[in-house]
Amino acid sequence: MWDPQKYLSFSEHRDRPAHDLMARVPARRARRIVDLGCGAGNLTRLLVDRWPGAEVEATDSSPEMVEAARANGIDAHRQDVRDWEPRPDSDVVLCNAVLQWVPEHVDLLRSWLPALPAGAAFAFQVPGNFDSPSHREIRDLLGEQGWEVPGLLGADAVRSPAEYAEVVADLGLSVDAWETTYVHRLNGPDPVLEWISGTALRPVRAALDAEQWTAFRAELGARLRAAYPARPDGTTWLPFRRIFVIAHRR
């Protein structure tokens, strides 16, 4: 289950990659704009503002997120991203921090991209930090306890920018692929733990009972404080790598 409030508590940091991604989209006009995995709909408005008058298509697999998006004025609908297919007028597609949750997402890209109309752009970004201490500590602690968690993201959840570029180029589309490491300055107690509680730890919370979760969270918090020590002023630096790809069908 997704918790929109937990996820949006870091929206200032989480939304920045989407802004940086969309700034590079080459499309000047769009008949239909698609937000795949729209979440609470706050980024759908980024599309609406850039291409006013376009038909808006916003979907998410989480009923909680769809409800939050509708409360935000977005006509969102529930749909698994695997079931989406581009319509003939899908000129701009945004898929922000979604595909890492889909193991077969490269196969989906190979299906989607050739079906886009001429001039269309498909823009996506995925986290590239699955080998960082925040995620290694999760996997290490689960392994020590002998707990198996379905849906837990591993270090191989996403590909490198060059690998994605090869996939897109092989399909005959032009491609812009790059990576950026953001250094987020977080506030409050255990900010890294709070950050991943809204994303990476969702499968863990779903798999553990209340007692196990309390113990796991306490131990993980201690490890993360050691891996990401707080500054004297109480803030914490969180380096976060992101991978960006824009496929453009000329």
C-alpha angles and dihedrals in degrees: 000000000000120000107210093196093051092047094046093048086087096035094128089063099032095051097052095080090054091053090049091048096050092047088069097048107117099205112117096187135021136192094192128020118198127200107194108198093010096181111190091348098249092123093044086071088059087063094044092051093050096044106028115188095028121128109260123222115182124172138170134173093223117086089203092055093045090052091049091049092051090050085053091057097260119130092225126172133200115251137145108243088231089066096053121110126182116251120224091261099045096128100160125029124183120193107176121186094334112102095067086073092058113073092196095047094122089060089050091052090052088054099042104042099059089050094058118108122252112284094020125139128209111197124185140162130192133186113262098191102095092119093051122110092259091064100031090057090054093052094042094051093047090050092051090053093045093237121148115204120196113224096020109149116238132202089270096055092114139025130239121266090253092053092050090047090055091052093051095043092050087059091056098252127125114248140203111192130169144141134230132189111214118200105213120199106215130192136207135038116319093356095168090052090050091048095054093040088075095050126006095032096054094093091046093052090049093051100047129069120236096268094047091047093052092051093043093049093049093051094042091050091056092050093048092050088056093046094045106030118197120246120242089262090057098253125121132214116227115188108206124185118209130189120213131194132177117187114195123194104206 
